[in-house]
Amino acid sequence: MLSLWDFCFFIFCPVFLVASDTMSSHSLSDYRSLTEDLPEDGDAAYGNLYYDYPCRLSKNSAHALFVRATYLVCHRLMSSWKTDLNVSLAALELLAGLARTHIRETDALECKRAVKWLCDYIAQQCSRPPPAHSKDLHSTIVAAFQTAATWLSAHPFLLHDKECLTTVLEVVELGISGTKSQGKPGEPVKLKEEKELKPASMRVRDAAEALLTVILEQVGYFPSPCGAESLSSLLDEAALLRHCRSPSSLTPPCQKNCSSSTLNDLGKGLSPLLHFRYFVIENSTMLALLEEPLGVSDDHDSQPTVTLLIRGPFGRHAWSMQLRHLPRHKSGSKYHAPNPGRPIPMGEVPVRRDVKPRFFPESDEKSSMEHAHLSRLVERQAAAELIAVQKAKESLEEMRNSGSQVECAPPPVCHEFQTARLFLSHFGFLSSESLKEPLNSPVAPLTALDINQPGFSQDLEALDAISCRTCDTVHLFYVRARQKTAEEILANVNSSATVHPHFLEFLSSLGWPVIDLLSSDHGGSLYNGEHKVLYWADVNSEVAFVVPTLKSPRFLDTISTDGSTSGDLSSGPASFDRSFSDKGNPTALGPPEKPSRTFSLDLERQQQQHDTGESLPQAPPPPARQRRSGRQGQGALYPMGGDTKVLVVWLESFEDWIHVPVGDLLSSMVTGLEGGIRVSERDCFVIFLHALQTGLLRVKLQGPSGRMTLATPLVDGMVVSRRVLGTLVRQTSLNMCRRRRLENDSYHPPHVRRRLKIQEITQKYMIKMSEPQLYTYLFSGPPS
């Protein structure tokens, strides 16, 4: 594991190397003075956090190094580095690395200081005058939000502190709305419904929303029982139906009013979806409601149950809700009070007065001719009532003569519920306000979807294919001495005899292997994407490490000489069709199969194929077991920012770095995320590693020129140790991809692309109904 000493040594230096314009004024003596003296008067605005700085920490402890590094970087970031984009990004990358470093002596106060400084930095950047707001400024704010999410995810106990939680939520509010409800002391509080939403930029708002979701859903709960590979539930419609009570008795609600021709058109594959009702809430969240209870049937404890699949901007989640009127320990008892017995009849007979009813006032009886028709109706009704009373008396007399008595009994317990209607009503979605179409949106807050239209299953699968995290791929190559062709380089990893043992050790430190289909003697070829990939993920991002090899002839046929795709992937059924039909009918009894884990790296590739309408060759990174076919679709509606190509090249001879055929190696690095854009050699980031005789490794970086220089912690010319190499290479690759996304104007974060996809599905499949029609739809089956 990476120690704090190694981390600070290899990361702290890049911050000063990048900040070349400030190196002359900030020396190591300045760094030491920060640990001994109080800050200047100009820094007093930052509160007592500076004055609480522990000045007497042991200089040789990891805790002291952690505190000093955090203090120095945060102090300089707030005072002198905030106007330099590259230095600010390097400082934020260092703080993110410090957050992942676990020290035994670290206390909550040090972490609280770091989060407080980050929030102050965001507030200070947002409060700068309008002429200072630029793309670079907003990029630093977005990076600061991501760093704050890293700190909170690594230290969940920070949310237990009321002051820290208030500070973070105030900054989130600032990023989303543009102002804080609680301003400076003495200013009146601004209520949220009275505020006008004016965020610094849409990118800043999206970053603040992502941080808010991490706070509410992921802090303290990552990784989930599904593992770090997925933030979403692994359950889908087909999996839920296999857990229903008595699946053979299920009658899809959509089939009640459908004709036979319509059912034939729907086909067998869509049957899982037909058991669900689909709604869209606020044009951003899709609900799939299943009204059949899950688990083993129990008539004694039959409660209204609804199961929901919630598809939102931040993933897919499954919930099962049950309406209970009694505690669970009293569920087996009767739902009514015991019979108290018949009351004792009274012996006194009341006096019955014979009163003739008066149907009209006395003043109107004189003109009864004007009410002749009404009088006849009243007399007819009175005669009918007399006949009914006479029959009731005869029935009662007959019952008395027979000696039998009729007791009142409670009605039987109801076992059939329309739980979808109950859920929507109890959660306030069926109010008159929520059913009206708003003035600023063409879609009502509650919208029903018509799943009978063709293409709904494919669009639903495309939505599930969009990951809620950033996805990156890093390709690793081993170059022996004096090798200059791609074929020679790709053939090196076929055997462990042709690679250095330290290279295999380096691979094992990058991530954990997934999709194990074989194990044999190899030099890294096992991680070529067909058998395994090395995978690593956190709350915000996931990355796959792939070691490309020489491909089979079938794969080579799909790649033309210029690197473009010439083959085509066969179209197959939708995932819902396959998961429901290939695994057997859901009515079959027996234990359900364990759902296979679907990795969002693979799903992201499928979504890009769906958006661009192109068929791409099978790529190394995605697991072969979960690979799905491409589908024809419209253009790229949701820009992904392209696929950042990152290469890690292990050199036996350092002089060979200039001869590495990066352009030829690109044909073995197709991931499916290119979006039809041809990537050139000049757009690639390359990390060269050369093993020295001392056991250390020399680093050389190569990348495209731009406003954002190469990311840290690795720096060109650095010499690193083997035990920290994997962590530093992984973090540098992630930071390179993050900086490339910050530089891309057309990039949409994952949760924004999911929200846009939900809005597209709503526009295509929404059922335009009035309020009475919607109530009728809820009380009956959907219209055919």
Order of alpha helices (4+ residues) and beta strands (2+ residues): alpha-alpha-alpha-alpha-alpha-alpha-alpha-alpha-alpha-alpha-alpha-beta-beta-beta-beta-alpha-alpha-alpha-alpha-beta-alpha-beta-alpha-alpha-beta-beta-beta-alpha-alpha-alpha-beta-alpha-beta-beta-beta-alpha-alpha-alpha
